[in-house]
Amino acid sequence: MGKIILEKQTSMGKLTGIDHGDYLEFRGLRYASAGRWQAPRLTEGWEGTWDGTVWKKKCLQFHLGPEEFYGREFYDDDSYEAPESEDCQFLNLYVPKQEGEPGGFPVAVWYHGGGFINGWSHEKEFDGAGYARRGVILVTVNYRLGLFGFLCHPGLTHRDGRSGNYGILDQIAALHWIREHIREFGGNADRISIFGQSAGAISVQTLVCSPLTKGKLCGAIMQSGNSYKGALRKTESMETMERCAEEYFKKEGIGLEELVRMEEKQLFAYTDPYMQFMGERGLGYGPVVDGYVLTAGIDETAEGGSLPDISYMAGCTENDMLLIGGEGGFENNRMYAANRDWCQLLSGQGKGAYFYYFTRKLPGDDSGAFHACDLWYTFGTTARCWRQLTEKDAALSERMMDCWSSFFKKGRPDAREEWKACEKDRLYVKTFDIC
């Protein structure tokens, strides 16, 4: 049976989507556009009918082959591929068909991981069907990566008063688009939560620390990603990153105007060598304190008590990427410690903070509960995994999606079982594993 195509009239124009029977899917809607190293501008609409049945462009990025661990895990199916360009400001919507709640369906916005150099919104492990069937609109977002999304350069600062954070500005633009248009899809613009994993979790942390999102969010989930106390990465100053870029491109004999005019694939070729240059100085791609997106570092913002009074959730996997000594277990897991400290800090400020720990050791190799393995479960896509996951894995996925959906709806993840928020002096840990 072929796709059932639907047409929908919106304030931006007519668009098509896919009717799956119990939910609707709209692929590749443009939320903004931007010139190179410019702030995004929200789309005002389009001529004719927008095709919402096909994936649109992802950011130009490195490719992981099947010989690489994550290439085999998530990127072995060409049907989830898409064209690549720095012009990548597109999002996907998964919309319930059942009768909406008063005020509309709650909205969950997903920001993918990938170290700020890889990833896109419709990877194999992501799917919004399970959330839509639970009465939650899922939105997944593409944003600029690598040099396109995070270059700091003194020439750009001279031009605009700031530089860097272009990828984060894309994420914020998506939030603005959602708040403006989600009611047309049955959503509640006053009930928007954000969540992400790894670099996506750091994005979430950056967004809740940013004055640009004030009053726009009601919940935030960080999965295996945290900049608090420099756990995964330190939030550097714009000035530090400017000096690094100036040094590198001066060494290469390339001025800013040449970079601005450069063909995108030619510019992309500098992504890896510049990343290596930054790495020698303990730096990398990602958000910076620019006085606009971030007016202070993550630690200063959080410890100063200026985070929004919303609901929070954070957690990690047992064999996450930052292990001390290489052994599993929470006592050796720096990601565990960072999320623990984050939750208890927020709890001490009177904010609802929930902590989880994913310990299911996936079959197929000896990687255990590795970084990102929980994505199969939080998106209900265990059947797409090459590993021999069982009915117990599917049941675990259902439990987790119930909890996440409850969080999006009510600000607390207590769908099937009690899950207490942390207290200032007491950590409540929700462990997820097969029964």
C-alpha positions in Angstrom: 0.0 0.0 0.0 1.4 3.4 -1.0 1.6 6.6 1.0 -1.6 8.3 1.7 -0.9 11.9 0.9 -2.9 14.7 2.5 -3.1 18.4 1.8 -3.2 21.1 4.4 -3.7 24.8 4.1 -1.6 26.9 6.5 -0.9 30.6 7.0 2.4 30.0 5.1 0.7 28.3 2.2 -0.5 24.9 1.1 1.5 21.8 2.0 1.3 18.1 1.6 2.0 15.4 4.3 1.7 11.7 4.9 -1.4 10.2 6.6 -0.3 7.1 8.5 -3.8 6.4 9.8 -3.3 7.2 13.4 -0.9 10.1 13.0 0.3 12.6 10.4 3.8 13.3 9.3 5.1 16.5 7.6 8.7 16.2 6.4 11.2 18.9 5.7 9.3 22.1 6.4 11.5 25.2 6.1 11.5 27.2 9.3 14.2 29.7 8.4 16.9 30.6 6.0 20.3 32.3 6.5 23.3 33.5 4.6 26.7 32.2 5.6 27.5 33.1 9.2 24.3 35.2 9.5 21.5 34.9 11.9 18.5 32.9 10.5 15.4 34.7 9.2 12.1 32.9 9.8 10.3 31.8 6.6 7.3 33.9 5.7 5.7 31.3 3.4 6.0 29.8 -0.1 4.5 29.9 -3.5 2.5 26.9 -4.7 2.3 23.7 -2.6 5.2 22.7 -0.3 6.1 19.0 -0.5 6.0 17.7 3.0 6.4 14.0 2.0 10.2 14.0 1.4 13.2 14.6 3.6 15.0 17.9 2.9 18.6 18.9 3.2 20.8 18.2 6.2 23.9 20.1 7.0 27.1 19.2 5.0 29.0 16.8 7.3 31.4 13.8 7.6 30.1 10.4 6.7 30.4 7.4 9.0 30.9 4.2 7.1 29.8 0.6 8.2 33.3 -0.1 9.4 32.9 2.5 12.1 30.9 1.7 15.3 28.3 4.4 14.9 28.2 4.0 11.2 27.0 0.4 11.6 24.7 1.3 14.5 22.7 4.2 13.0 23.8 5.0 9.4 23.6 1.7 7.5 20.3 2.5 5.7 20.3 4.8 2.7 16.5 5.4 2.9 17.2 7.8 5.8 19.8 9.8 3.8 19.2 13.3 2.4 20.9 16.0 0.3 23.5 18.1 2.1 24.0 21.8 2.2 24.8 24.6 4.7 21.2 25.7 3.7 19.6 23.2 6.1 17.0 24.9 8.2 14.3 22.3 8.0 12.2 20.5 10.5 9.8 17.5 10.7 6.4 17.2 12.4 4.7 14.1 13.8 1.1 15.1 14.7 -1.5 13.0 16.6 -4.9 12.4 14.9 -6.9 11.9 18.0 -8.9 14.6 19.6 -6.6 17.2 21.1 -6.4 18.3 24.7 -7.8 21.7 25.8 -5.3 24.3 24.5 -3.8 21.7 22.1 -1.3 18.9 22.2 1.9 19.3 24.1 5.0 19.7 21.9 8.4 18.1 22.2 11.3 19.5 20.2 14.3 17.2 19.5 17.8 18.4 18.8 20.1 15.6 17.5 23.6 14.9 18.7 26.8 14.3 16.7 29.4 16.5 18.4 28.2 19.6 16.5 29.8 18.1 13.3 27.4 15.2 12.4 23.8 14.2 12.6 20.4 15.2 11.2 16.7 15.3 12.2 15.4 12.1 10.7 18.2 9.5 11.4 17.2 5.9 11.4 16.9 5.7 15.2 14.5 8.7 15.4 10.7 8.5 14.8 7.7 10.4 16.1 5.0 7.8 15.7 5.2 6.6 19.3 4.9 10.1 20.7 2.1 11.1 18.3 0.1 8.1 19.3 0.6 9.2 22.9 -0.9 12.6 22.2 2.4 14.5 21.8 3.6 16.5 18.8 7.2 15.7 18.0 9.3 18.1 16.1 12.9 17.2 15.0 15.2 19.9 13.8 18.2 20.3 11.4 20.7 23.1 12.3 24.1 24.2 11.0 27.1 22.2 12.1 30.9 22.5 12.2 32.4 25.6 10.5 29.0 26.6 9.1 27.4 26.6 12.6 30.1 27.6 15.0 32.9 29.6 13.5 34.0 32.5 15.7 36.0 35.1 13.8 37.0 38.7 14.8 35.8 39.9 11.3 32.3 38.5 11.9 32.2 40.1 15.4 33.3 43.4 13.8 30.4 43.0 11.3 27.7 41.9 13.7 28.9 42.5 17.2 29.2 38.8 17.8 30.2 35.5 16.1 29.7 31.8 16.6 26.5 30.2 17.8 24.9 30.1 14.4 23.8 26.6 14.9 22.2 27.5 18.2 20.5 30.5 16.6 19.0 28.0 14.1 17.7 26.0 17.0 16.2 29.2 18.6 14.6 30.1 15.2 13.0 26.7 15.1 11.4 27.4 18.5 10.1 30.8 17.3 8.6 29.1 14.2 7.0 26.4 16.3 5.5 28.9 18.7 4.1 30.9 15.8 2.7 28.0 13.7 2.2 24.9 15.9 -1.5 25.8 16.7 -2.2 25.2 13.0 -1.2 21.6 13.6 -3.2 21.2 16.8 -0.3 22.0 19.2 -0.1 24.1 22.3 2.4 26.9 21.9 2.5 27.4 25.7 3.4 23.7 26.3 6.8 23.3 24.5 9.5 21.1 25.9 13.0 20.5 24.4 15.2 17.4 24.5 18.4 16.2 23.0 21.2 13.7 23.3 25.0 14.3 23.5 25.6 17.5 21.6 21.9 17.8 21.4 21.7 17.7 25.2 24.4 20.4 25.4 22.2 22.4 23.0 19.3 22.0 25.4 21.5 23.1 28.3 22.6 26.2 26.3 19.0 27.0 25.4 17.7 27.0 28.9 20.7 29.2 29.9 20.0 31.7 27.1 18.0 34.9 27.6 16.6 34.4 24.1 14.3 31.5 25.2 13.0 33.1 28.3 9.3 32.3 28.8 9.2 30.0 25.8 9.8 26.6 27.4 8.1 24.4 30.0 10.5 21.4 30.2 14.0 20.3 29.2 15.6 16.8 29.0 19.3 16.2 28.6 20.3 12.7 27.5 24.1 11.9 27.9 25.3 15.4 27.4 26.3 18.1 29.9 28.7 21.1 30.0 28.3 21.6 33.7 31.7 21.7 35.4 33.2 20.9 31.9 31.9 17.3 31.9 31.6 16.9 28.1 33.0 20.2 26.9 33.7 23.6 28.5 31.7 26.6 27.3 34.4 28.8 25.9 34.3 32.6 25.4 33.8 34.0 22.0 37.1 35.9 22.3 39.1 32.6 23.0 37.6 31.0 19.9 38.2 34.2 17.8 41.9 34.1 18.6 42.0 30.4 17.6 40.3 31.0 14.2 42.4 34.1 13.5 45.6 32.2 14.2 44.6 29.2 12.0 43.3 31.0 9.0 46.2 33.5 9.1 48.5 30.5 9.0 46.5 29.2 6.0 46.7 32.6 4.3 42.9 32.9 4.0 41.0 36.1 4.9 37.4 36.3 6.1 36.0 37.7 2.8 37.5 34.7 1.0 35.9 32.4 3.5 32.5 34.1 3.0 32.7 33.7 -0.8 34.1 30.2 -0.8 32.1 27.4 -2.3 30.5 25.3 0.5 32.3 22.1 -0.2 35.6 23.9 -0.4 34.9 25.5 3.0 33.8 22.2 4.4 37.2 20.7 3.5 38.7 22.9 6.3 36.3 21.4 8.9 38.6 18.6 10.0 42.0 20.3 9.9 40.5 23.3 11.8 39.0 20.8 14.3 42.4 19.2 14.8 44.0 22.7 15.3 41.4 23.5 17.9 41.9 20.1 19.6 45.6 20.8 20.1 44.4 23.7 22.2 41.7 21.9 24.1 38.9 23.5 22.1 36.2 22.3 19.7 33.0 23.2 17.9 30.1 24.2 20.0 28.3 27.0 21.8 30.3 30.0 23.1 29.6 32.9 25.5 29.0 35.7 23.0 27.0 38.1 25.2 23.9 37.4 23.2 22.9 33.8 23.0 24.8 33.2 26.2 25.6 36.1 28.5 27.6 33.9 30.9 29.0 30.4 31.1 26.8 27.4 31.9 28.2 27.1 35.5 27.8 30.8 36.3 24.3 30.9 34.9 23.1 27.7 36.6 24.7 28.4 40.0 23.5 32.0 39.9 19.9 30.7 40.0 18.8 32.3 36.8 17.7 29.2 35.0 13.9 29.2 34.2 11.5 27.6 36.6 10.6 24.7 34.4 10.8 20.9 34.7 14.1 19.2 34.1 15.3 15.7 33.4 18.9 14.5 32.9 20.6 11.1 32.7 23.1 8.9 30.9 23.9 5.3 30.0 26.0 3.0 32.2 28.9 2.7 29.7 28.7 6.3 28.5 31.5 8.0 26.6 33.4 9.5 29.5 34.6 6.8 31.7 37.4 7.0 34.2 39.5 3.9 34.0 37.4 2.4 31.2 35.1 0.4 33.5 31.3 0.7 33.6 29.3 1.7 36.6 28.2 5.0 38.0 31.2 5.3 40.3 33.4 5.6 37.2 31.1 7.6 34.9 31.8 11.3 34.6 28.6 11.8 32.7 26.7 10.3 35.6 28.5 12.7 38.0 27.8 15.7 35.9 24.1 15.0 35.5 23.8 14.1 39.2 25.3 17.4 40.2 23.1 19.3 37.7 19.9 17.7 39.0 20.9 18.3 42.6 21.8 21.9 41.9 18.5 22.6 40.3 16.6 20.7 43.1 18.4 23.0 45.6 16.9 25.9 43.7 13.4 24.5 44.0 13.1 23.3 40.5 11.8 19.9 39.5 14.7 17.8 38.4 14.5 14.1 37.5 17.5 11.8 37.1 17.6 8.5 35.1 20.3 5.9 34.5 20.1 3.5 31.5 21.8 0.1 32.2 20.5 -2.2 29.5 23.6 -3.8 28.0 22.7 -4.3 24.3 23.5 -7.7 22.7 25.6 -8.1 19.6 29.0 -7.0 21.0 30.7 -6.2 24.3 29.9 -2.4 24.2 27.4 -2.7 27.0 25.1 0.3 27.6 27.1 2.5 25.3 26.7 6.2 24.5 23.5 6.8 22.5 22.2 3.2 22.8 19.1 4.5 24.6 18.0 6.3 21.5 16.5 3.1 20.2 14.3 3.0 23.3 13.3 6.7 23.7 12.0 6.8 20.1 10.4 3.3 19.9 12.7 2.1 17.1 14.1 -1.1 18.6 12.8 -3.0 15.6 15.1 -1.0 13.3 18.2 -2.0 15.2 20.5 -4.6 13.7 21.0 -6.2 17.2 18.8 -9.0 18.3 16.6 -7.0 20.6 13.8 -8.9 22.3 10.2 -8.3 23.3 11.6 -7.2 26.7 13.5 -4.5 24.9 10.3 -3.4 23.2 8.6 -3.3 26.6 11.4 -1.2 28.0 11.0 1.2 25.1 7.3 1.5 25.9 8.1 2.2 29.5 10.5 5.0 28.7 8.3 6.6 26.1 5.5 6.6 28.6 7.7 8.4 31.0 9.0 10.9 28.5 5.5 11.6 27.2 4.2 12.2 30.7 7.1 14.6 31.2 6.0 16.5 28.1 2.4 16.6 29.2 2.6 17.2 32.9 6.2 18.1 33.7 6.8 14.8 35.6 7.7 11.4 34.2 5.4 9.3 36.3 3.3 7.6 33.6 3.4 4.0 35.0 5.5 4.1 38.1 6.5 6.6 40.7 9.6 8.6 39.8 10.5 11.2 42.4 12.3 14.4 41.7 15.7 14.9 43.3 16.1 16.8 46.5 19.0 19.1 47.4 20.6 16.5 49.6 19.1 13.3 48.2 19.4 11.8 44.7 16.5 9.8 43.4 17.7 7.6 40.5 15.3 6.0 38.0 17.1 3.0 36.5 16.0 1.6 33.1 16.8 -2.0 32.2 14.9 -5.0 30.9 13.0 -6.9 33.5 
